[in-house]
Amino acid sequence: MISKEQFQEEIDYIIKNAIREDVGDGDHSSLSCIPATAQGKAKLLVKDNGIIAGVEFAKQVFKYVDSNMGVETLMADGSPVKHGDIVFYVSGSSQSILKAERLVLNAMQRMSAIATKTNSFVKLLDGTGTKILDTRKTTPGIRALEKWAVKIGGGENHRFALYDMIMLKDNHIDFAGGIDKAIQKTKDYLKETGRDLKIIVEARDLGEIKQILDAGGVYRILIDNFNYEDTRKAVKLIGDTCLTESSGGINENTLRKYAECGVDYISSGALTHSVYNMDLSLKAV
């Protein structure tokens, strides 16, 4: 994953761009009927059950919109919530609260949904030693928020983007002329450019796993779309040479069975691309 500093830069960009998109030259609905001097208070109300996420992001949004707004936090990121819970109170300029409202809700609703789904996967893996990973199958423009939500839910982040890790998948291997050539070219590239990036290589069958092991220098092998029996064989074959990761349509019904094959990680795009937003609202008090 990228550094904390890089991650914060992504968050700052998301906030700036989202406010630009939503507010433009002014929130004329508020400007037209609410005095600039009016002060108000609102509560973040939960209308669903799950894991709350995005509280710390909301604080950053409020600060960006108006540094004079104050937030009283009642429930932190990662807390289990139920219908009727109040997560925080925000107070300050009524115009500022309304300007920030939609971005806070949109982000928190999606982040909470992702954290909730991730947490359910983490619970299914309890006792296996296998960790759940996200993927790059995220909503364009808000990847940092969605990966943040996975962490809040108890999951682990895969690479952030194309630039912070090398992942040689089937197309890379085929375009490069085979596993041996793809891995060797990658090692040469890293040496020539002075980059220190971990290498993950996807295997489509046990034969390819043997080729990857023979090539060496790989951080993790992606055991993609294997059945349970072949996954167990792959894990045994790989041993302690490098880490292992299962992927490929793994869901709630198959997750634990793959974990019991002994893999270190299971990656799931569903954590971020197949969720339903948690129902939240910001209500004046």
Salt bridges, closest charged atoms under 4 A:
ASP25 OD1 - HIS28 NE2 2.90
GLU56 OE2 - LYS59 NZ 3.17
ASP85 OD1 - LYS82 NZ 3.21
ASP134 OD1 - LYS147 NZ 2.75
GLU146 OE2 - ARG110 NE 2.55
GLU156 OE1 - LYS151 NZ 3.65
ASP174 OD1 - ARG204 NH2 3.12
GLU208 OE2 - ARG204 NH2 3.06
GLU229 OE2 - LYS233 NZ 3.49
GLU245 OE2 - HIS158 NE2 3.20
GLU245 OE1 - ARG220 NE 2.91
GLU252 OE2 - LYS117 NZ 3.97
GLU260 OE2 - ARG256 NE 3.28
